[in-house]
Amino acid sequence: MSPAELKELKQQPADVPCGACRACCKQDMVRLGPNDDLAAFRWHMEGGRPTLDRKPNGECIYLTDHGCAVHDAPPDICRRFDCRVLFLTTPKTQRRIRVQQNPTMAAVYEAGKRRSQTL
């Protein structure tokens, strides 16, 4: 897949074969964007931007034992997030830096690597 095709995928709703994986839901923050209805989510300002609330363990506030509690109407970034594209478009040195900053990202990159052949 070409870099231009991968870039285009970032703008489209994702169709990732997640199975039971919830690595991206345990990542450090989910930013809300201009296409999101802030009234529909529990959020706070972080770094000057609206960000979904997190549980004390760092997981998304909407992650349950059965998956995402807002799966039918998730934030825009969740609809578009594709761990495969993230893995394929992030240089290895950048991935290492990001994992040092937030160790939970290792699972997200690993999930993307494992699923990358499904693109």
C-alpha positions in Angstrom: 0.0 0.0 0.0 1.4 3.4 -1.0 2.0 6.3 1.4 -0.8 8.2 -0.3 -3.2 5.4 0.1 -2.3 5.0 3.8 -2.8 8.8 4.3 -6.2 8.6 2.7 -7.2 5.7 5.0 -6.6 8.0 8.0 -9.5 10.2 6.8 -11.9 7.3 6.3 -13.9 5.3 8.9 -11.7 2.4 10.0 -12.6 -1.2 9.4 -10.1 -3.0 11.7 -10.6 -6.6 12.6 -10.2 -5.9 16.3 -11.6 -9.1 17.7 -11.1 -8.9 21.5 -8.3 -6.3 21.2 -8.8 -3.1 23.2 -5.3 -1.8 23.1 -6.2 1.6 21.6 -8.9 2.1 24.3 -6.1 1.8 27.0 -4.0 4.5 25.3 -3.2 7.7 27.1 -5.8 10.1 25.7 -8.6 10.5 23.2 -8.9 14.0 21.8 -12.3 15.2 20.8 -12.5 17.2 17.5 -14.7 19.7 15.8 -16.9 17.0 14.4 -17.7 15.7 17.9 -20.7 16.8 20.0 -19.1 17.5 23.3 -22.5 17.2 25.1 -22.5 13.5 24.1 -19.3 12.7 26.1 -17.6 12.9 29.5 -14.6 15.0 28.9 -12.2 17.6 30.3 -9.7 20.1 28.9 -6.1 18.7 28.6 -3.4 20.5 26.9 -5.9 23.1 25.8 -8.1 20.6 24.0 -11.2 18.6 24.9 -10.2 15.1 25.9 -12.3 12.1 26.9 -12.2 11.4 30.6 -10.2 8.3 31.7 -10.5 5.8 34.5 -8.0 5.9 37.3 -6.1 3.1 35.5 -5.8 5.3 32.3 -8.4 3.4 30.2 -11.0 5.3 28.3 -14.0 6.1 30.5 -16.2 4.2 28.0 -14.3 0.9 28.0 -16.3 -1.8 29.6 -15.9 -5.6 30.1 -18.0 -6.0 26.9 -16.1 -3.4 24.8 -17.0 0.2 24.1 -20.1 1.7 25.7 -20.4 4.3 23.0 -19.5 2.0 20.1 -22.6 3.1 18.1 -21.7 6.8 18.3 -18.0 7.1 19.2 -15.8 10.2 18.9 -14.6 10.9 15.4 -11.0 9.8 16.2 -12.2 6.4 17.4 -14.2 5.9 14.1 -11.2 6.7 12.1 -8.4 5.1 14.2 -6.6 2.2 12.5 -3.7 0.7 14.4 -2.5 -0.9 11.2 -2.2 2.5 9.5 -0.6 4.0 12.6 2.0 1.2 12.6 2.8 1.5 8.9 3.0 5.3 8.9 5.0 5.8 12.1 8.8 5.5 11.6 10.4 3.0 14.0 12.4 5.7 15.9 9.2 7.7 16.4 7.4 4.6 17.7 10.2 4.0 20.2 10.0 7.6 21.5 6.2 7.3 21.8 6.4 4.1 23.7 9.0 5.7 26.1 6.6 8.5 26.7 3.6 6.2 27.1 4.4 2.4 27.5 0.8 1.4 26.7 1.4 2.4 23.1 3.6 -0.7 22.7 0.4 -2.8 22.6 -1.2 -0.5 20.1 1.8 -0.7 17.7 2.0 -4.4 18.2 -1.7 -4.8 17.4 -1.2 -2.8 14.2 1.8 -4.8 13.3 -0.1 -8.1 13.8 -3.0 -6.9 11.7 -1.1 -5.0 9.0 -1.4 -7.8 6.5 -5.2 -7.4 6.7 -5.2 -4.0 4.9 
